[in-house]
Amino acid sequence: MIKCIAIDDEPPAIELVKEYIGKVSFLELQGVYYSSLKALESLHEKPVDLVFMDINMPDLSGMNLSRLLPEQTRVIFTTAYEQYALESYKVHALDYLLKPFSFEDFLNSATKAKEYFSLKKDAPYRKNEDYFFVKADYKLIKIVWKDILFIENQKDYVKIYLSDGRAIMTLMSLKSLEEKMPRNAFMKVHRSYIVSLQHLTTVERNRIVIGKHYIPVSEAYKAELQKYLGL
């Protein structure tokens, strides 16, 4: 059962979400709030799994509130403004419902939340496990460590290049991902790049070649790479 609340400063919108939640067997409504500040106070005393909330609210916007929620709490935005869709991705929203939305739309979003919490419960990350999960495109994607060719840092994101040709972009830091990696399987060769030693086959001067990709090797990491190569 997913414990949830609804936040919106418009009573008709709250009533609609309450009605929809009541129709979904795996959702359990814990309360409704017309003020985001009151909701925030309650959430820190009594956390829930999921929050359905509007973005445009007078006291504290839903976008700002989402940044203050307990770490385990996820968000589904319910809003009339589509221009916030990209920003909602950056705050780890599970979905983005554009008003007016139907029960079918709501159920699809709720099902995404159910799948998210099921994956999180059934396949939590454990150090040196064969795989891990990242969030991309409003879903969790399983990544097997041995399938990674290299990882590129792009500001607030990392881009994970895989042996099957995919490149997964996810909102996380390179450092946090580096801390999870199996020991002796990867090497940092540049402040923005980590390569898989398993897939390292060619080194040309100050760069590594993996397939069609060229990864720079900076002076700060060259000695460690040369040591690994026995040079």
C-alpha positions in Angstrom: 0.0 0.0 0.0 1.3 3.4 -1.0 0.6 6.1 1.6 -0.1 9.5 -0.1 -1.4 13.0 0.4 -2.8 15.7 -1.9 -1.8 19.3 -1.9 -3.6 22.0 -3.9 -5.0 25.5 -3.0 -8.1 24.9 -5.1 -10.9 22.9 -3.4 -12.3 21.4 -6.6 -8.9 20.1 -7.6 -8.4 18.5 -4.1 -11.8 16.9 -4.3 -11.0 15.4 -7.7 -7.7 13.9 -6.6 -9.4 12.5 -3.4 -12.1 10.9 -5.6 -9.4 9.4 -7.9 -7.3 8.1 -5.0 -10.4 6.4 -3.6 -10.7 4.4 -6.8 -7.2 3.0 -6.7 -6.8 0.0 -4.4 -3.0 0.4 -3.8 -3.3 4.1 -2.7 -4.0 5.0 0.9 -4.9 8.7 1.4 -3.4 10.1 4.6 -4.6 13.7 4.3 -5.3 16.7 2.1 -3.8 20.2 2.4 -4.7 23.6 0.9 -1.4 25.0 2.1 2.0 23.7 1.1 3.6 25.0 4.3 1.2 23.1 6.5 1.7 20.1 4.3 5.5 20.4 4.8 5.1 20.6 8.6 3.0 17.5 8.6 5.3 15.5 6.3 8.3 15.9 8.6 6.3 14.6 11.5 4.5 11.9 9.6 6.2 11.1 6.3 4.3 9.5 3.4 5.5 7.7 0.2 3.8 9.8 -2.4 2.6 13.4 -2.8 0.1 14.6 -5.4 0.5 18.3 -5.6 -0.1 21.5 -7.6 2.9 23.6 -8.6 1.4 27.1 -8.6 0.5 27.8 -4.9 0.6 31.1 -3.1 2.7 30.4 0.0 5.3 28.0 -1.3 5.4 26.6 -4.8 5.1 22.9 -5.4 8.4 22.9 -7.1 10.2 24.5 -4.1 8.3 22.2 -1.7 9.5 19.2 -3.6 13.1 20.1 -2.8 12.2 20.1 1.0 10.5 16.8 1.2 11.9 13.8 3.1 14.3 11.8 0.9 12.0 8.8 0.6 9.0 10.8 -0.5 8.2 11.0 -4.2 6.0 13.5 -6.1 3.5 13.5 -8.9 2.7 17.0 -10.0 -0.8 18.0 -10.9 -0.8 21.4 -12.7 -2.3 23.5 -15.4 1.2 24.7 -16.5 3.1 22.5 -18.9 6.2 24.7 -18.9 7.3 23.1 -15.6 7.7 19.7 -17.1 11.4 19.8 -17.6 12.0 21.3 -14.1 9.9 18.5 -12.6 12.3 15.9 -13.9 15.2 17.7 -12.1 13.5 17.3 -8.7 12.9 13.5 -9.3 9.1 13.8 -9.9 7.6 10.4 -10.8 5.1 12.0 -13.2 3.5 15.2 -14.4 -0.3 15.4 -14.8 -1.5 18.3 -16.8 -4.9 19.7 -15.7 -7.6 18.8 -16.6 -6.7 15.1 -16.4 -8.9 12.0 -16.6 -9.0 9.1 -14.2 -7.2 7.0 -16.8 -4.3 9.6 -16.8 -4.3 9.6 -13.0 -4.2 5.8 -12.9 -1.3 5.6 -15.3 0.7 7.9 -13.0 -0.3 6.0 -9.9 0.8 2.8 -11.6 4.2 4.3 -12.4 4.5 5.1 -8.6 3.6 1.5 -7.8 6.2 0.2 -10.1 8.8 2.6 -8.7 8.2 1.5 -5.1 8.1 -2.1 -6.1 11.5 -1.9 -7.8 12.9 0.0 -4.9 11.7 -2.6 -2.4 12.5 -5.7 -4.4 15.9 -4.6 -5.8 17.6 -2.2 -3.4 21.2 -1.3 -4.2 23.9 -3.2 -2.3 27.6 -2.4 -2.6 29.4 -4.6 -5.2 26.1 -6.0 -6.5 26.0 -7.0 -10.2 23.6 -4.2 -11.1 22.0 -1.0 -9.8 19.1 1.2 -10.8 19.0 4.8 -12.1 16.0 7.1 -12.7 15.6 8.3 -16.3 12.5 9.3 -18.3 10.3 9.0 -15.2 11.2 5.3 -14.7 13.8 3.2 -13.0 16.3 1.5 -15.4 18.4 -1.4 -14.4 22.1 -1.2 -15.3 24.5 -4.1 -15.1 28.0 -2.9 -14.1 29.7 -5.1 -16.7 27.7 -3.6 -19.5 29.1 -0.1 -18.8 31.7 1.2 -21.3 32.3 4.5 -19.6 30.6 7.3 -17.7 30.6 11.0 -18.6 29.9 13.8 -16.1 27.6 16.6 -17.5 27.0 19.2 -14.8 24.2 17.9 -12.6 23.8 14.7 -14.7 25.9 11.7 -15.6 25.7 9.9 -18.9 26.2 6.2 -18.8 27.3 4.6 -22.1 26.5 0.9 -22.4 27.8 -1.9 -24.6 24.4 -2.3 -26.3 24.7 1.2 -27.7 22.4 3.0 -25.2 23.4 6.1 -23.4 21.4 6.7 -20.2 21.3 10.2 -18.8 20.4 10.4 -15.1 20.4 13.2 -12.5 23.1 12.3 -10.0 26.8 13.2 -9.3 29.7 11.4 -10.7 31.1 11.1 -7.2 28.0 9.4 -5.8 28.1 6.8 -8.6 31.9 6.3 -8.2 31.3 5.4 -4.5 28.9 2.6 -5.6 31.2 1.0 -8.2 32.7 -2.5 -7.7 36.3 -2.2 -6.7 39.0 -2.6 -9.3 36.5 -2.6 -12.2 36.6 1.1 -13.1 39.1 3.9 -13.3 38.7 7.6 -13.3 40.9 9.1 -16.1 39.6 12.6 -16.2 37.6 14.7 -13.8 34.6 14.2 -16.1 35.2 10.5 -17.2 35.3 7.1 -15.6 36.1 4.1 -17.8 35.5 0.4 -17.5 38.8 -1.5 -17.3 37.1 -4.5 -18.8 36.3 -2.6 -22.0 39.6 -0.7 -22.1 41.4 -1.9 -25.3 43.2 1.0 -26.9 45.2 3.9 -25.5 46.4 6.7 -27.9 48.7 9.3 -26.3 46.3 11.3 -24.1 43.1 9.5 -24.9 41.4 6.1 -24.6 39.5 4.6 -27.5 36.4 2.5 -26.7 34.5 1.6 -29.8 33.8 4.9 -31.6 34.3 7.0 -28.5 37.4 8.9 -27.5 37.9 9.6 -23.8 40.5 12.2 -22.7 43.1 11.3 -20.1 44.2 14.2 -18.0 47.6 14.7 -16.5 46.2 14.2 -13.0 45.2 10.6 -13.7 47.8 9.6 -16.3 50.2 8.1 -13.8 47.6 5.8 -12.3 46.5 4.6 -15.8 50.2 4.0 -16.8 50.6 1.9 -13.6 47.6 -0.2 -14.5 49.0 -0.7 -18.0 52.4 -1.7 -16.6 54.2 1.2 -18.2 
